[in-house]
Amino acid sequence: MKLENMVLEKPYRTWEQICLDRLKKIGIATAAQWAEAMGYGNNRNGVINVIKRIQKDMPEKLKIHNDRRPRMYEAL
C-alpha cells in the first residue's frame, strides 16, 4: 500500500468558516457575544474584521437582524 492512499486530507477551512461554525453553535448573538465564544474576551473588535470579510465574500451565510447597534448576527 502506498502512503498517498493512506493519508486522508482534511478540507481546508478559512477563519471565516470557523467563526461561522461557532456562531451557528451559539445561535443569534451580538458581536461581543460572538467574540467571547471565539476566545477574544468581551472585545467585539476581534470579530468585526471577520464580519466585514464574510459580508463581502459570502453574504448569504450571515444574517444581520438589526441595522443599528446592538446588531444581532445569525449564521445561515
MILO-38295 format. One record per atom (N, C-alpha, C, O): residue number from 1; residue in three letters; atom name; x, y, z. Coordinates in steps of 0.001 Angstrom, whole numbers, plus 524288, in hexadecimal, padded with zeros to 5 digits. Atoms other than C-alpha are relative to their C-alpha. Layout:
<pts>
+------+--------+--------+-------+-------+-------+
| paro | vexvex | vodren |    c1 |    c2 |    c3 |
+------+--------+--------+-------+-------+-------+
|  NUM |    ala |     CA |     X |     Y |     Z |
...
+------+--------+--------+-------+-------+-------+
</pts>
This chain:
<pts>
+------+--------+--------+-------+-------+-------+
| paro | vexvex | vodren |    c1 |    c2 |    c3 |
+------+--------+--------+-------+-------+-------+
|    1 |    met |      N | 8033E | 7FB64 | 80000 |
|    1 |    met |     CA | 80000 | 80000 | 80000 |
|    1 |    met |      C | 8036C | 804DD | 80000 |
|    1 |    met |      O | 80738 | 8053A | 802ED |
|    2 |    lys |      N | 7FCFD | 7FB2C | 8003D |
|    2 |    lys |     CA | 8050F | 80D54 | 7FC84 |
|    2 |    lys |      C | 7FE41 | 803BF | 8043E |
|    2 |    lys |      O | 7F9C6 | 803AA | 805FC |
|    3 |    leu |      N | 80124 | 7FC34 | 7FBE6 |
|    3 |    leu |     CA | 805CA | 81820 | 80674 |
|    3 |    leu |      C | 7FBF9 | 80403 | 7FE41 |
|    3 |    leu |      O | 7F8EE | 805E3 | 80177 |
|    4 |    glu |      N | 803BC | 7FC25 | 801F4 |
|    4 |    glu |     CA | 7FDF1 | 8215C | 7FDB2 |
|    4 |    glu |      C | 7FA5E | 7FE2A | 800C0 |
|    4 |    glu |      O | 7F6E6 | 8015D | 801AA |
|    5 |    asn |      N | 80542 | 8021E | 7FF64 |
|    5 |    asn |     CA | 7F223 | 8186E | 7FEB0 |
|    5 |    asn |      C | 7FE45 | 7FFF2 | 805B4 |
|    5 |    asn |      O | 7F998 | 8000D | 806D1 |
|    6 |    met |      N | 80150 | 8006E | 7FA81 |
|    6 |    met |     CA | 7F2C5 | 817CA | 80D6E |
|    6 |    met |      C | 7FEE1 | 80553 | 80283 |
|    6 |    met |      O | 7FC21 | 8059C | 80673 |
|    7 |    val |      N | 8009E | 7FAD5 | 7FDB7 |
|    7 |    val |     CA | 7F31E | 8266D | 80FFF |
|    7 |    val |      C | 7FAB4 | 8023D | 7FE7B |
|    7 |    val |      O | 7F970 | 802AC | 7F9DC |
|    8 |    leu |      N | 80509 | 7FD86 | 80100 |
|    8 |    leu |     CA | 7E5C0 | 82C89 | 8115F |
|    8 |    leu |      C | 800A8 | 805D5 | 8008E |
|    8 |    leu |      O | 80255 | 807BC | 804A4 |
|    9 |    glu |      N | 7FF73 | 7FA63 | 7FFC9 |
|    9 |    glu |     CA | 7E5A6 | 83AD7 | 80E0A |
|    9 |    glu |      C | 7FB1F | 8026C | 8024E |
|    9 |    glu |      O | 7F6C0 | 8010D | 800D7 |
|   10 |    lys |      N | 80463 | 7FD26 | 7FDC3 |
|   10 |    lys |     CA | 7DD28 | 843B9 | 81634 |
|   10 |    lys |      C | 7FED1 | 804A7 | 7FC7B |
|   10 |    lys |      O | 80263 | 8070C | 7FA54 |
|   11 |    pro |      N | 80137 | 7FB6D | 8033A |
|   11 |    pro |     CA | 7D5CC | 84E3A | 80EDF |
|   11 |    pro |      C | 80206 | 804FB | 80289 |
|   11 |    pro |      O | 801CB | 8059B | 8074C |
|   12 |    tyr |      N | 7FDD7 | 7FB13 | 7FE19 |
|   12 |    tyr |     CA | 7DBF1 | 85B9F | 8101A |
|   12 |    tyr |      C | 7FB91 | 80396 | 801A6 |
|   12 |    tyr |      O | 7F7EE | 80481 | 7FEA4 |
|   13 |    arg |      N | 80401 | 7FC70 | 7FDFB |
|   13 |    arg |     CA | 7D3CA | 864D2 | 81895 |
|   13 |    arg |      C | 80280 | 80531 | 80144 |
|   13 |    arg |      O | 806A0 | 80565 | 803BB |
|   14 |    thr |      N | 7FE05 | 7FAD1 | 7FED2 |
|   14 |    thr |     CA | 7D5C9 | 87365 | 81958 |
|   14 |    thr |      C | 7FE47 | 8019E | 80573 |
|   14 |    thr |      O | 7FAE3 | 7FF24 | 807CA |
|   15 |    trp |      N | 80177 | 7FE07 | 7FAD8 |
|   15 |    trp |     CA | 7D4F4 | 87B2A | 825F5 |
|   15 |    trp |      C | 7FA57 | 801CE | 7FFF0 |
|   15 |    trp |      O | 7F79A | 80150 | 803DC |
|   16 |    glu |      N | 80566 | 7FE48 | 80064 |
|   16 |    glu |     CA | 7C81A | 880C7 | 82112 |
|   16 |    glu |      C | 7FC40 | 7FB67 | 80097 |
|   16 |    glu |      O | 7F838 | 7FBE0 | 8032A |
|   17 |    gln |      N | 8034D | 804A1 | 7FF89 |
|   17 |    gln |     CA | 7C25A | 8731E | 81FC3 |
|   17 |    gln |      C | 7FFFA | 7FDE3 | 80592 |
|   17 |    gln |      O | 7FBF2 | 7FC16 | 80779 |
|   18 |    ile |      N | 7FFB2 | 801BC | 7FA91 |
|   18 |    ile |     CA | 7C712 | 86F7D | 82D57 |
|   18 |    ile |      C | 7FCA2 | 80384 | 80371 |
|   18 |    ile |      O | 7F9D8 | 801A1 | 806E0 |
|   19 |    cys |      N | 8032D | 7FC4B | 7FCF6 |
|   19 |    cys |     CA | 7C0CD | 87BD3 | 832E4 |
|   19 |    cys |      C | 7FA2E | 7FF29 | 7FEFF |
|   19 |    cys |      O | 7F708 | 7FF73 | 8029F |
|   20 |    leu |      N | 80581 | 80106 | 80136 |
|   20 |    leu |     CA | 7B406 | 878EE | 82BC8 |
|   20 |    leu |      C | 7FE15 | 7FB01 | 802A7 |
|   20 |    leu |      O | 7F9A4 | 7FAC7 | 8047B |
|   21 |    asp |      N | 8017B | 804D7 | 7FD54 |
|   21 |    asp |     CA | 7B3F0 | 86B20 | 8314F |
|   21 |    asp |      C | 7FF0D | 800FC | 805CE |
|   21 |    asp |      O | 7FB63 | 7FED9 | 80813 |
|   22 |    arg |      N | 800AD | 7FECC | 7FA76 |
|   22 |    arg |     CA | 7B599 | 87086 | 83F09 |
|   22 |    arg |      C | 7FB04 | 8032B | 800E2 |
|   22 |    arg |      O | 7F83B | 8024F | 804B6 |
|   23 |    leu |      N | 804CE | 7FCEA | 7FF8D |
|   23 |    leu |     CA | 7AAB1 | 87A71 | 83CD1 |
|   23 |    leu |      C | 7FB3C | 7FC80 | 7FF5E |
|   23 |    leu |      O | 7F741 | 7FD50 | 801F1 |
|   24 |    lys |      N | 80459 | 803A2 | 800BE |
|   24 |    lys |     CA | 7A1F9 | 86F74 | 8380E |
|   24 |    lys |      C | 7FEFD | 7FCE5 | 80502 |
|   24 |    lys |      O | 7FA81 | 7FBA6 | 80638 |
|   25 |    lys |      N | 80093 | 802D6 | 7FB15 |
|   25 |    lys |     CA | 7A489 | 86842 | 844E4 |
|   25 |    lys |      C | 7FD54 | 80349 | 8042B |
|   25 |    lys |      O | 7FA0D | 80150 | 80715 |
|   26 |    ile |      N | 80236 | 7FCC5 | 7FBD4 |
|   26 |    ile |     CA | 7A10E | 873DE | 84D8A |
|   26 |    ile |      C | 7FAD9 | 8027D | 7FE72 |
|   26 |    ile |      O | 7F813 | 8047C | 801D3 |
|   27 |    gly |      N | 804FD | 7FDCD | 801BE |
|   27 |    gly |     CA | 7958B | 87883 | 84542 |
|   27 |    gly |      C | 8007F | 805C8 | 7FECB |
|   27 |    gly |      O | 804A3 | 8078F | 7FD1C |
|   28 |    ile |      N | 80000 | 7FA6A | 80104 |
|   28 |    ile |     CA | 791E4 | 886D0 | 843DE |
|   28 |    ile |      C | 80301 | 802BD | 80456 |
|   28 |    ile |      O | 801FA | 801D8 | 808F3 |
|   29 |    ala |      N | 7FCAA | 7FD80 | 7FC12 |
|   29 |    ala |     CA | 79BFB | 88F6A | 84AA9 |
|   29 |    ala |      C | 801CE | 80552 | 7FE1C |
|   29 |    ala |      O | 801C1 | 80674 | 7F970 |
|   30 |    thr |      N | 7FD93 | 7FB03 | 8014C |
|   30 |    thr |     CA | 7A1D1 | 89CF9 | 84B32 |
|   30 |    thr |      C | 805BA | 7FEFE | 7FEB0 |
|   30 |    thr |      O | 807B2 | 7FAAB | 7FF6D |
|   31 |    ala |      N | 7FA79 | 80090 | 80140 |
|   31 |    ala |     CA | 7AFB5 | 89F69 | 846B0 |
|   31 |    ala |      C | 80331 | 7FEE1 | 804F2 |
|   31 |    ala |      O | 806F4 | 7FBE4 | 804C5 |
|   32 |    ala |      N | 7FD30 | 800F1 | 7FB1B |
|   32 |    ala |     CA | 7B438 | 89FB9 | 854E6 |
|   32 |    ala |      C | 7FF59 | 7FA58 | 801D2 |
|   32 |    ala |      O | 8031A | 7F7F0 | 8039E |
|   33 |    gln |      N | 800EB | 80572 | 7FE79 |
|   33 |    gln |     CA | 7ADF2 | 89283 | 857CB |
|   33 |    gln |      C | 802E2 | 7FC40 | 7FC5D |
|   33 |    gln |      O | 80502 | 7F849 | 7FE10 |
|   34 |    trp |      N | 7FD42 | 8032D | 803E2 |
|   34 |    trp |     CA | 7B39B | 88CE9 | 84B46 |
|   34 |    trp |      C | 805E1 | 8001B | 80117 |
|   34 |    trp |      O | 8087A | 7FC11 | 800D2 |
|   35 |    ala |      N | 7FA73 | 7FF88 | 7FEC6 |
|   35 |    ala |     CA | 7C11D | 89215 | 84ED0 |
|   35 |    ala |      C | 8015F | 7FCDF | 804E5 |
|   35 |    ala |      O | 80582 | 7FA6E | 80525 |
|   36 |    glu |      N | 7FF28 | 80313 | 7FB38 |
|   36 |    glu |     CA | 7BFE4 | 88BF6 | 85C57 |
|   36 |    glu |      C | 8003D | 7FA2D | 7FEB4 |
|   36 |    glu |      O | 8037C | 7F75A | 800D9 |
|   37 |    ala |      N | 8000C | 80583 | 80185 |
|   37 |    ala |     CA | 7BCB1 | 87ED6 | 8560E |
|   37 |    ala |      C | 804E1 | 7FE83 | 7FCE6 |
|   37 |    ala |      O | 80688 | 7F9FF | 7FCFC |
|   38 |    met |      N | 7FB4B | 80110 | 8030D |
|   38 |    met |     CA | 7C897 | 88019 | 84D26 |
|   38 |    met |      C | 804F5 | 80075 | 8034A |
|   38 |    met |      O | 80937 | 7FF42 | 80168 |
|   39 |    gly |      N | 7FB85 | 7FFAB | 7FC92 |
|   39 |    gly |     CA | 7D185 | 8829B | 858C4 |
|   39 |    gly |      C | 8029C | 80552 | 8001F |
|   39 |    gly |      O | 806F7 | 805D0 | 80219 |
|   40 |    tyr |      N | 7FDDC | 7FAB8 | 7FFF6 |
|   40 |    tyr |     CA | 7D3B6 | 89130 | 856DD |
|   40 |    tyr |      C | 7FEA0 | 802F7 | 804F7 |
|   40 |    tyr |      O | 80026 | 8077F | 80580 |
|   41 |    gly |      N | 801E7 | 7FD32 | 7FB6A |
|   41 |    gly |     CA | 7CDB5 | 894A5 | 863F3 |
|   41 |    gly |      C | 7FB1D | 80309 | 7FE82 |
|   41 |    gly |      O | 7F84F | 8017A | 7FAED |
|   42 |    asn |      N | 804B4 | 7FCF4 | 8011A |
|   42 |    asn |     CA | 7C313 | 89EEE | 863FD |
|   42 |    asn |      C | 80114 | 80453 | 7FC09 |
|   42 |    asn |      O | 7FDE3 | 807E1 | 7FB78 |
|   43 |    asn |      N | 7FE7C | 7FC0C | 803C3 |
|   43 |    asn |     CA | 7CA11 | 8A6FD | 85984 |
|   43 |    asn |      C | 7FDE6 | 7FE9A | 7FA99 |
|   43 |    asn |      O | 7FFEA | 7FB13 | 7F806 |
|   44 |    arg |      N | 80283 | 80143 | 804FB |
|   44 |    arg |     CA | 7C174 | 8A710 | 84D75 |
|   44 |    arg |      C | 80363 | 8013E | 7FB50 |
|   44 |    arg |      O | 8024F | 7FF5B | 7F706 |
|   45 |    asn |      N | 7FC99 | 7FEA3 | 80457 |
|   45 |    asn |     CA | 7CC58 | 8ACD1 | 84521 |
|   45 |    asn |      C | 802B3 | 7FB33 | 7FDAD |
|   45 |    asn |      O | 80484 | 7FB5A | 7F93A |
|   46 |    gly |      N | 7FD93 | 804C6 | 801ED |
|   46 |    gly |     CA | 7D1B9 | 89F11 | 843D4 |
|   46 |    gly |      C | 7FD19 | 7FD8C | 7FB77 |
|   46 |    gly |      O | 7FF81 | 7FAF9 | 7F831 |
|   47 |    val |      N | 802FE | 8025F | 80440 |
|   47 |    val |     CA | 7C6C1 | 89AF8 | 83AC6 |
|   47 |    val |      C | 7FDED | 803F8 | 7FC0C |
|   47 |    val |      O | 7FB84 | 8026B | 7F82F |
|   48 |    ile |      N | 80214 | 7FC10 | 80393 |
|   48 |    ile |     CA | 7C373 | 8A7DA | 83416 |
|   48 |    ile |      C | 8024D | 7FF5E | 7FA89 |
|   48 |    ile |      O | 7FF6E | 7FF92 | 7F6AF |
|   49 |    asn |      N | 7FD9E | 800C0 | 8052A |
|   49 |    asn |     CA | 7CD45 | 8A5B4 | 82912 |
|   49 |    asn |      C | 7FE33 | 7FAEA | 7FD7D |
|   49 |    asn |      O | 7FD98 | 7FAA3 | 7F8BA |
|   50 |    val |      N | 801FE | 804F8 | 80205 |
|   50 |    val |     CA | 7C8A2 | 897B1 | 827AB |
|   50 |    val |      C | 7FA7F | 800C5 | 7FDD8 |
|   50 |    val |      O | 7F933 | 7FEB1 | 7F9B4 |
|   51 |    ile |      N | 80555 | 7FEEE | 801C2 |
|   51 |    ile |     CA | 7BA95 | 89C7E | 82686 |
|   51 |    ile |      C | 80016 | 802EA | 7FAD0 |
|   51 |    ile |      O | 7FD08 | 801B6 | 7F74C |
|   52 |    lys |      N | 7FF94 | 7FD0E | 804E7 |
|   52 |    lys |     CA | 7BE91 | 8A62A | 81BEF |
|   52 |    lys |      C | 80199 | 7FC78 | 7FB79 |
|   52 |    lys |      O | 7FF7E | 7FCF1 | 7F72D |
|   53 |    arg |      N | 7FE57 | 80397 | 80425 |
|   53 |    arg |     CA | 7C58C | 89B7F | 81432 |
|   53 |    arg |      C | 7FBA3 | 7FC39 | 7FE86 |
|   53 |    arg |      O | 7FAFA | 7FAF6 | 7F9EE |
|   54 |    ile |      N | 8045D | 80380 | 8011E |
|   54 |    ile |     CA | 7B9D9 | 89269 | 81573 |
|   54 |    ile |      C | 7FBDE | 802DA | 7FCCE |
|   54 |    ile |      O | 7F9C6 | 800AB | 7F911 |
|   55 |    gln |      N | 803DD | 7FCF6 | 802EE |
|   55 |    gln |     CA | 7B0A7 | 89D2D | 810C3 |
|   55 |    gln |      C | 801C2 | 800E0 | 7FA65 |
|   55 |    gln |      O | 7FE8A | 800EE | 7F6D2 |
|   56 |    lys |      N | 7FDF4 | 7FF05 | 8053E |
|   56 |    lys |     CA | 7B988 | 89FB7 | 8051F |
|   56 |    lys |      C | 8003E | 7FB0B | 7FCB6 |
|   56 |    lys |      O | 7FEA1 | 7FB14 | 7F82E |
|   57 |    asp |      N | 7FEF7 | 804BD | 802FB |
|   57 |    asp |     CA | 7BCCD | 891C6 | 8010F |
|   57 |    asp |      C | 7FB74 | 7FC28 | 7FFCB |
|   57 |    asp |      O | 7FA93 | 7F9B0 | 7FBC3 |
|   58 |    met |      N | 80449 | 803CC | 7FFD3 |
|   58 |    met |     CA | 7B119 | 8899A | 80547 |
|   58 |    met |      C | 7FB66 | 80221 | 8031E |
|   58 |    met |      O | 7FA42 | 80029 | 8075A |
|   59 |    pro |      N | 8043C | 7FD82 | 7FD0B |
|   59 |    pro |     CA | 7A599 | 89238 | 80954 |
|   59 |    pro |      C | 7FB4C | 7FC6F | 800E8 |
|   59 |    pro |      O | 7F822 | 7FD7C | 8045F |
|   60 |    glu |      N | 80477 | 8037F | 7FF5A |
|   60 |    glu |     CA | 79BEB | 88701 | 807DD |
|   60 |    glu |      C | 8006E | 7FC97 | 804DD |
|   60 |    glu |      O | 7FCA0 | 7FA0A | 80655 |
|   61 |    lys |      N | 7FF36 | 80348 | 7FB65 |
|   61 |    lys |     CA | 7A1A7 | 88037 | 813DA |
|   61 |    lys |      C | 7FF51 | 802DB | 80528 |
|   61 |    lys |      O | 7FF83 | 8006D | 8094D |
|   62 |    leu |      N | 8007B | 7FCF2 | 7FB39 |
|   62 |    leu |     CA | 79FAE | 88B51 | 81D97 |
|   62 |    leu |      C | 7FB3B | 80381 | 7FFAB |
|   62 |    leu |      O | 7FA9A | 80679 | 7FBF0 |
|   63 |    lys |      N | 804A4 | 7FCAF | 7FFBE |
|   63 |    lys |     CA | 792EB | 891C5 | 8216F |
|   63 |    lys |      C | 800B5 | 803DE | 80470 |
|   63 |    lys |      O | 8020B | 80266 | 808D2 |
|   64 |    ile |      N | 7FF97 | 7FBDE | 7FC1D |
|   64 |    ile |     CA | 7931C | 89ECD | 8288F |
|   64 |    ile |      C | 7FA79 | 801B9 | 80157 |
|   64 |    ile |      O | 7F786 | 80354 | 7FDE7 |
|   65 |    his |      N | 80563 | 7FF09 | 7FE68 |
|   65 |    his |     CA | 786C8 | 8A129 | 8307F |
|   65 |    his |      C | 7FEBB | 805BA | 800EE |
|   65 |    his |      O | 7FA37 | 8073C | 80043 |
|   66 |    asn |      N | 800FD | 7FA71 | 7FF18 |
|   66 |    asn |     CA | 78838 | 8AFB0 | 833D4 |
|   66 |    asn |      C | 803D1 | 80339 | 7FCCA |
|   66 |    asn |      O | 8084F | 801AC | 7FC0E |
|   67 |    asp |      N | 7FC72 | 7FC86 | 802C9 |
|   67 |    asp |     CA | 78DCC | 8BAE2 | 82BEA |
|   67 |    asp |      C | 8032E | 8035E | 803BA |
|   67 |    asp |      O | 80771 | 80522 | 8025F |
|   68 |    arg |      N | 7FD49 | 7FCCE | 7FC1F |
|   68 |    arg |     CA | 791AC | 8C257 | 83827 |
|   68 |    arg |      C | 801E5 | 7FC9C | 80477 |
|   68 |    arg |      O | 8004D | 7F81C | 8050C |
|   69 |    arg |      N | 7FDF0 | 802F1 | 7FB8D |
|   69 |    arg |     CA | 79908 | 8BE3E | 8442D |
|   69 |    arg |      C | 7FBE0 | 7FF41 | 80425 |
|   69 |    arg |      O | 7F8B4 | 802CA | 804E7 |
|   70 |    pro |      N | 7FCA9 | 80494 | 800A8 |
|   70 |    pro |     CA | 79814 | 8B4B4 | 84A4E |
|   70 |    pro |      C | 7FE07 | 7FC8D | 7FB86 |
|   70 |    pro |      O | 7F985 | 7FAE0 | 7FB7E |
|   71 |    arg |      N | 8015A | 80373 | 80457 |
|   71 |    arg |     CA | 7981B | 8ACD2 | 83DD7 |
|   71 |    arg |      C | 80021 | 7FA5D | 801E4 |
|   71 |    arg |      O | 8037D | 7F8DA | 804FC |
|   72 |    met |      N | 80036 | 80588 | 7FEB4 |
|   72 |    met |     CA | 7945C | 89E9F | 83F25 |
|   72 |    met |      C | 8014E | 7FCF7 | 7FB1A |
|   72 |    met |      O | 7FF31 | 7FE0B | 7F6EB |
|   73 |    tyr |      N | 7FE1F | 80314 | 80477 |
|   73 |    tyr |     CA | 79B04 | 894B8 | 83645 |
|   73 |    tyr |      C | 7FE2E | 7FA62 | 8007E |
|   73 |    tyr |      O | 7FDC6 | 7F836 | 804C3 |
|   74 |    glu |      N | 801AE | 80577 | 80021 |
|   74 |    glu |     CA | 7966D | 88757 | 8320F |
|   74 |    glu |      C | 8028C | 7FD67 | 7FB4E |
|   74 |    glu |      O | 80286 | 7FF96 | 7F706 |
|   75 |    ala |      N | 7FD97 | 802F7 | 80448 |
|   75 |    ala |     CA | 79D91 | 87D28 | 829D8 |
|   75 |    ala |      C | 7FBC6 | 7FCC6 | 7FD5A |
|   75 |    ala |      O | 7F8AF | 7FA27 | 7FFF0 |
|   76 |    leu |      N | 803DE | 802F3 | 80309 |
|   76 |    leu |     CA | 79560 | 87733 | 81F0B |
|   76 |    leu |      C | 80259 | 7FB16 | 7FDAD |
|   76 |    leu |      O | 7FFA2 | 7F826 | 7FB01 |
+------+--------+--------+-------+-------+-------+
</pts>
